[in-house]
Amino acid sequence: MEAYANKGGDSSVAAYEIGNDGIRVRFQDGAVYLYSYGKPGSHHVEQMKTLARNGVGLNSYINRNVRKEYAARE
């Protein structure tokens, strides 16, 4: 996983891993969630990939748009 840049300074996201059709997100508490094209859908996943690469806004996006709509908790 790649460390999340956290440019806003207050994110709960610690790291992420981008795949072809999904993104895995590790939070500060150690929980890892998979968001996939299947759930919550490709539109959300592609937005999340962009935010992850930019290092800002990922935690807010998850809270506002996908919350518990993850494919798996690891």
N, C-alpha and C positions, 0 to 999 in steps of 0.2 A: 504494500500500500504506500501511497505517496502522502506525505504530511500536507494537511490543509493549511494554506497560507494565513487564513484568519486575519485578513487585512482590516476588518472592522474591529477586531480585538475582543469580541464578546460571544464568539460562536461556541456551540456545544460540539461541533464537528471537529474531530481530531485528524482524520485521514480518509482517503478515498481510493478506490481502484476502478478505473474505467474499462469496461468490456465493450464488445461490439454491440450488444443489445441490452446493456444494463450498466448499473453503477452500484458498487458496494460502498457503504458509508460507515465508518467507525466513529462513534461518539466518544466524548471524554470519559464516560462511565465504562467504556470497553465494549458496549453493545455494538454489533455489526448487523446492518440491514442491507438486503439486496432489493433494489428497485429495478424492475425489468420492463421490457417492451410489453410483456403480458400484463403486468400490474406494477405500476399505475398507468402504463402506456408510454409509447414512444415519444410523444410530445413532451411529457414531464421529464422523462429520462434525458432527452437531449438538452432541455433547459438546465437540468441538474449538472450535466457534464460541463456545460459552458460555465456555470457558476463555480463549480469545483476548480476548473482550470484557472479562473480569474481570482479565486481565493477570497471571494466576498459574496454574501447573500445566500449561500446554500442552506444554512440552518433556517433562516427566515422562510425561504421558499418551501422547504419541507414542512414546516409548521403551518404555513398558510394553505398549501395546495395538496399535499399528499399524505400528511400525517400518518395514519395507520394503513395506508394503501401500499404496503410493501409486499414483495413477492415472498420473502423469507427473512426470518431472523436467525442469525447464526450464532 
